[in-house]
Amino acid sequence: MSPDPKAYPLCSFFLAGYLSNNPNDEDNFPADQFPAGLERYEQLFDSALKVLGISREALKKKSEFNFDSGNAANLEGGIGILRLIEALRIEQFTNIMLVNPKKASSVADITAEKNHEKVCFEIKTITKQSSGREGFFLEEQLYEKILESVPQARKQLEASAQDLQCTVKIFVCVINWVDQSIYLGRDSFQHIVNRLEHDETTGLHGVEVRESLKGIDGVWFVLKMGNQFLFLNERGKSIDH
């Protein structure tokens, strides 16, 4: 499957190399969703470029949006960032920008503004190439996977907030696991957030309290099926008036 440059010029530009090197990726390009899948990608690329105000060449120069290697995890991570950009547009954020990291620095992915607040967003995509621990419930599988990403995300958000004068820090989790996207609802995601905020575990030294979201003002879940859940602390609620 190769995108028709006339019908899907942006898909051809961003995805032709990927599909050449990974022609059998049924997870991201299922044959039964052609050409509807390419239409969704085309719309996503077009909207993101307009929101960011940059050329397709400038976007592809960034490693996270150059998919030519055929690496599926890289594709899903880059598309996850574009999906957040689209969500920010719909939620009427302004001045949406990709963060250009300094050399040897680890920073958040995006900054945007709303209600006179500058917000930084760090996005972690749970890809189809990964899987939850066998034998665990869907919610527990997802909690464990998110827990792996939060410490690094918190560091990146803190660094960006300081360097870029952001007043609100939000961790974004793009979930490409099908079952969790279908079967988990708002209550399940609220429970995950509650545990990330305060979880007690029993270890060798007795009860240990883990506050994984300390310093983070919100958690935004973006699911494969398109639905979203945003949870904000009191500081984060300043963007939701």
C-alpha positions in Angstrom: 0.0 0.0 0.0 1.5 3.3 -1.1 -0.4 6.6 -0.7 -1.4 8.2 -4.0 0.5 11.5 -4.0 -2.4 13.3 -5.7 -5.1 12.0 -3.4 -3.0 12.0 -0.2 -0.1 14.4 -0.7 0.8 14.6 3.0 0.5 10.9 3.6 2.8 10.3 0.6 5.3 12.8 2.0 5.3 11.5 5.6 4.4 7.8 5.2 5.6 6.5 1.8 9.1 5.8 3.2 7.6 4.1 6.3 5.3 1.9 4.2 8.2 1.0 1.9 10.3 -0.3 4.8 7.4 -1.8 6.8 4.8 -2.8 4.1 3.1 -5.4 6.3 2.2 -3.2 9.3 -1.4 -4.4 9.8 -1.5 -2.8 13.3 -1.3 0.8 12.0 -2.5 0.2 8.4 -5.1 -2.5 8.4 -6.1 -3.4 4.9 -9.8 -3.3 5.8 -9.5 0.3 6.7 -8.0 1.5 3.4 -8.5 4.2 2.2 -10.4 5.6 5.3 -7.2 5.3 7.4 -5.2 7.3 5.0 -7.9 10.0 5.0 -7.7 10.3 8.8 -3.9 10.6 8.6 -4.1 13.2 5.8 -6.5 15.3 7.9 -4.3 15.0 11.0 -1.1 16.1 9.2 -3.0 19.0 7.5 -4.5 20.3 10.7 -1.2 20.0 12.7 0.8 21.9 10.0 -1.8 24.7 10.0 -1.9 24.9 13.8 1.9 24.9 14.1 2.3 27.3 11.1 5.2 25.3 9.7 6.0 23.5 6.4 5.8 19.8 6.0 9.6 19.8 5.3 10.2 21.6 8.6 8.1 19.1 10.6 9.8 16.1 9.0 13.2 17.4 9.9 12.3 16.7 13.5 13.3 13.1 14.3 10.0 12.2 15.9 8.1 13.0 12.7 10.5 11.3 10.3 9.0 7.8 9.9 11.1 6.6 7.0 12.9 4.0 9.1 9.7 1.9 9.3 9.9 1.8 13.1 6.3 1.3 14.3 6.9 2.7 17.8 8.4 5.9 16.4 5.4 6.3 14.1 2.9 5.8 17.0 4.8 8.3 19.2 4.9 11.0 16.5 1.2 10.5 15.6 0.4 10.7 19.3 1.9 14.2 19.5 -0.1 15.2 16.4 -3.3 13.9 18.0 -2.6 16.1 21.1 -2.1 19.1 18.8 -5.5 18.4 17.2 -7.1 18.0 20.7 -5.5 21.3 21.8 -7.0 23.1 18.7 -10.4 21.7 19.5 -10.2 22.8 23.1 -9.3 26.3 21.9 -5.7 26.5 23.2 -3.6 29.1 21.4 0.1 29.6 20.6 0.5 25.8 20.2 4.2 25.1 19.7 6.6 22.2 19.6 9.4 22.6 22.1 12.9 22.8 20.6 15.2 21.2 23.1 18.6 22.5 23.8 21.5 20.1 23.3 21.7 17.3 25.8 18.5 18.5 27.5 15.3 16.6 28.1 12.2 18.8 27.9 8.5 18.5 27.3 7.0 18.1 23.8 4.5 21.0 23.5 3.6 24.4 25.0 0.3 26.1 24.5 -1.8 28.9 26.2 -5.3 29.1 27.6 -6.9 31.5 30.0 -3.7 33.5 30.3 -1.8 30.4 31.4 1.2 28.9 29.6 1.0 25.1 29.7 3.6 22.5 29.0 2.7 19.0 27.9 4.8 15.9 27.9 3.3 13.1 25.8 3.9 9.4 26.3 2.3 7.0 23.8 1.5 3.4 24.9 2.1 1.7 21.6 0.6 -1.4 20.1 4.1 -3.0 20.2 3.9 -3.1 24.0 1.7 -5.2 26.2 0.4 -5.3 29.7 1.4 -7.9 32.3 -0.3 -11.2 31.6 -3.0 -12.2 34.0 -3.6 -8.7 35.3 -6.9 -6.7 34.8 -7.0 -4.1 32.1 -6.9 -1.2 34.6 -3.9 -2.6 36.5 -2.0 -3.3 33.2 -2.5 0.3 32.2 -1.6 1.7 35.7 1.7 -0.3 35.6 2.6 0.9 32.1 1.9 4.6 33.0 3.8 4.3 36.2 6.9 3.4 34.1 6.7 6.8 32.2 5.7 9.2 34.9 9.1 9.8 36.7 10.8 10.8 33.5 7.8 12.9 32.3 7.8 14.8 35.6 11.4 15.7 35.2 10.8 16.9 31.6 7.8 19.0 32.7 9.7 20.5 35.6 12.6 21.5 33.4 10.3 23.0 30.7 8.3 24.9 33.3 11.4 26.5 34.6 13.0 27.2 31.2 9.9 28.4 29.4 8.0 30.0 32.3 5.1 27.6 32.1 2.5 27.9 34.9 0.7 24.6 34.4 2.3 21.1 33.7 0.3 18.3 32.1 1.2 14.7 31.5 -0.5 13.3 28.4 -0.9 9.6 27.9 -1.9 8.5 24.4 -3.3 4.9 24.6 -3.1 2.7 21.5 -4.1 -0.4 23.4 -7.5 -1.5 21.9 -9.0 -3.3 24.9 -8.3 -0.5 27.4 -9.6 2.1 24.9 -12.9 0.1 24.5 -13.6 -1.2 28.0 -12.3 1.4 30.4 -14.4 4.4 31.2 -13.9 7.6 33.2 -14.2 5.9 36.6 -11.3 3.6 35.7 -9.1 6.5 34.6 -10.0 8.5 37.7 -9.0 5.5 39.8 -5.6 5.3 38.0 -5.0 9.0 38.6 -6.0 8.6 42.3 -3.4 5.8 42.6 -0.7 7.8 40.8 -1.4 10.7 43.3 -1.2 8.5 46.4 -0.4 4.8 46.4 0.6 2.8 49.4 2.7 -0.4 48.9 4.2 -2.8 51.5 7.9 -3.4 51.1 10.8 -4.6 53.1 10.7 -1.4 55.2 7.0 -1.4 55.9 4.4 0.7 54.2 5.8 3.0 51.5 3.8 6.0 50.1 4.3 6.8 46.4 3.2 10.2 45.1 4.0 9.8 41.4 2.1 12.9 40.2 3.7 15.3 42.7 4.5 18.5 40.7 2.2 17.6 37.8 -1.0 19.6 37.5 -3.0 17.4 35.2 -3.3 14.0 33.4 -4.8 13.9 30.0 -5.7 10.5 28.5 -6.2 10.3 24.7 -7.6 6.9 23.7 -7.3 5.0 20.4 -11.0 5.3 19.8 -10.9 9.1 20.0 -12.4 9.6 23.4 -10.5 11.7 26.0 -10.4 12.2 29.8 -8.7 15.2 31.4 -8.1 15.3 35.2 -6.8 18.5 36.8 -5.6 19.5 40.2 -6.6 22.9 41.7 -3.7 24.6 39.9 -4.5 22.9 36.6 -8.2 24.0 36.8 -7.1 27.5 35.9 -7.2 26.4 32.3 -10.7 25.0 32.5 -12.7 28.1 33.4 
